[in-house]
């Protein structure tokens, strides 16, 4: 039920929000979870840390776009790094 409600809400968002392209894939993305992806959350964290040596992982979240948003603390700042959940590419 929650997935249907979330799908309904996201499909009613304005097209200029940038979610229009992802809304077509939304049912597929909602059906999968991190255990079904090629790149696991812990692997996404390592990939992001490798790109920013000395950083500390604060969190990892799977986005509807099929990417992980890895939150890193780099020195005194906080930065989000996107890691593709299928390929592991940073982008």
N, C-alpha and C positions, 0 to 999 in steps of 0.2 A: 504494500500500500504506500509506503514512504517513497519508494522508487517512482511510482506513478504520480504522486503528488509533486515530487521534485521535477520530474519530466514535464509535467503540466506547467509549472512555474517557469522553468527555463525556456520552454518553447514560446512563452508569451513575452519574453524580453525583447526589447527593440532590436532590430537588425544591426544598428550602428554600435551595439555593445561589443561586437567582436565575437559573440558566441554563435552567430548564425551558422558558420561553417561546422562548428563542433556539435550543434544540435542535431544534425543528421546522423551523427555517430553516437549520440548520447545513449540510446538503449543498449547498444553494444558495450559502451564503456561502463555503464552502470552494472551490466551483467558480469563483468570481469572484476576480479579483485587482484590484489598484489600477488597472490600465490599462483595466478595463471599467467603472469607476465614473464617475459624473458629476463628482465632485470628486476631483481628484488630490491626493496627499500634499503636494505643494508648495503647492497652493491652500489646503488645510486649515491649513497652517502660517501662511500669510498671514492667513487669516480669524481664527485664534486671536490672532496678533500685533496685528491691528487692534482686537480686543476688549480687549487689554491693551497699550496703547502703551508703548514703552520696554522691552518684554520681549525675551528672547532664546530662540529655539527650540533645545531640547536634543535633541528627537527626535519622530518621528511614527510611530505604530503603528496598523495597521488591526485593529480588534477584531471578534470573531465577531458582535457585535450590529449591524454595519454602520456603525459610527462610528469615527472616528480619535481616538485618544488623543494629543493634542499636549502634550508636556512642555515647559513654559516656565520660564525663570528670570526671576522678577519681583523686582527689588531683590535682597534677600538670601535669598529663599525660592524653592522649586521648587513648581510647581502643574501639575496635569493639566487640560486643557480638552478636552471632548468636542465633536467636530465631525461632524455627520451626513454620511456619504460620498455620499449621494444628493442632499440639498438644500443642504448647506453651513451649515445652521442650527447654532447653538451650543446645546448642551443637556446 
